[in-house]
Each structure stands twice: as C-alpha cells, then as structure tokens.
Amino acid sequence: MTEFKSLDFDTMTPADFETYLPEFFANGDGHVSTDPRLQTFLRNNPDCAALVRDLEAIADQARSLFEPTEDQDPSDAVWSNIQNKLKQGVAGDDDLPIPLTV
C-alpha cells in the first residue's frame, strides 16, 4: 500500500495518477473526485477527471444493487389490504382450510 503523504500531488502525471487510482478508491470514501488533494490535478487533467467520474458512476450503480429500496417492499396500503382480507376470511381462489387471524 502506498503512503500518500510522500506523493507530490502538484507534479503528479496522468500515468502516476492511473497507477495510484485503485488505491485512491480503496483508501477513500469511494469518491476520488472530492479528495481535496486531487482537485487541482483533476481540474488540470480533464481526461483523468472524466475517468474518475465514470468509475464513480459505475461504483455508485454497483453499490445500489445491494441497497434495499422502498419500492422493493409492498407499501403499507398493500399490507393493510391483506390484513383486511384475512380478517374478512376472503382467501381468493386458493381457499385456506382454516381462517387466519392477525
């Protein structure tokens, strides 16, 4: 692992940046573009800045695949409707042999 204190962010080349980029992502919060040490470099190297934006977008999308969202769970209205139907004893086509109570 590289000690970033020894890096000179002001004289870093795009090749240096690409070498250290995986470590920037691994050691940061996943948002290299917000690292204050890299602001000048990214502003002066638009291709590197574009690469960072693309990688951050990919990482954000990947993270979102593992985060539950509200639309994955039925709404409270759906649960309420199910509860009301069960209380009424309406089971639909697949009648249950015994009534359920909630």
C-alpha positions in Angstrom: 0.0 0.0 0.0 1.3 3.4 -0.9 1.8 6.2 1.6 0.1 9.1 0.0 2.0 11.6 2.2 5.0 11.0 0.1 3.2 11.8 -3.2 3.5 15.2 -4.7 0.0 15.8 -6.0 1.2 19.0 -7.7 3.7 17.3 -10.0 1.8 14.0 -10.5 1.5 12.9 -14.1 -1.6 11.2 -15.6 0.4 8.0 -15.7 1.2 8.3 -12.0 -2.4 9.0 -11.3 -3.6 5.9 -13.2 -1.0 3.9 -11.2 -2.4 5.1 -7.9 -6.1 5.3 -8.9 -7.1 1.9 -7.5 -5.5 2.9 -4.1 -7.3 6.3 -4.2 -10.6 4.5 -4.5 -9.7 1.8 -1.9 -8.4 4.2 0.7 -11.1 6.9 0.2 -14.8 7.0 0.6 -15.3 5.9 -3.0 -15.4 9.4 -4.3 -12.0 10.3 -5.6 -13.4 13.5 -7.1 -14.0 15.0 -3.7 -10.5 14.4 -2.4 -9.1 17.9 -1.8 -5.5 16.7 -2.6 -6.6 15.9 -6.2 -8.7 18.9 -7.0 -6.0 20.9 -8.9 -4.8 17.7 -10.7 -8.3 16.8 -11.8 -9.0 20.3 -12.9 -5.8 20.4 -15.0 -6.3 16.9 -16.4 -9.8 16.6 -17.8 -9.3 13.1 -19.2 -8.4 11.8 -15.7 -11.3 13.7 -14.3 -13.6 12.0 -16.8 -12.2 8.6 -15.9 -12.9 9.3 -12.2 -16.4 10.4 -12.9 -17.1 7.3 -15.0 -15.6 5.0 -12.3 -17.5 6.7 -9.5 -20.8 6.3 -11.5 -20.1 2.6 -12.0 -19.2 2.2 -8.3 -22.4 4.0 -7.3 -24.5 1.8 -9.6 -22.9 -1.3 -8.2 -23.5 -0.2 -4.6 -27.1 0.5 -5.4 -27.6 -3.1 -6.4 -27.1 -4.2 -2.8 -29.1 -1.5 -1.1 -32.8 -2.2 -0.5 -35.2 0.4 -1.8 -38.6 1.3 -0.7 -40.2 0.1 -3.9 -38.9 -3.5 -3.2 -41.2 -3.8 -0.2 -45.0 -3.7 -0.5 -46.5 -0.4 0.7 -48.3 -0.1 4.0 -51.6 0.0 2.0 -50.9 -3.4 0.5 -50.2 -4.9 3.9 -53.3 -3.2 5.3 -55.4 -4.6 2.4 -54.0 -8.1 3.0 -54.8 -7.9 6.7 -58.4 -6.7 6.0 -58.9 -9.6 3.5 -57.6 -12.1 6.0 -59.9 -10.7 8.8 -62.9 -11.0 6.4 -62.0 -14.6 5.7 -61.5 -14.0 1.9 -58.7 -16.1 0.7 -59.5 -16.0 -3.0 -59.1 -18.9 -5.4 -56.8 -20.8 -3.0 -59.2 -21.1 -0.1 -57.3 -21.9 3.1 -58.7 -24.8 5.1 -58.7 -22.7 8.3 -59.3 -19.0 8.8 -56.3 -16.9 9.7 -56.3 -14.3 12.4 -53.9 -11.5 12.6 
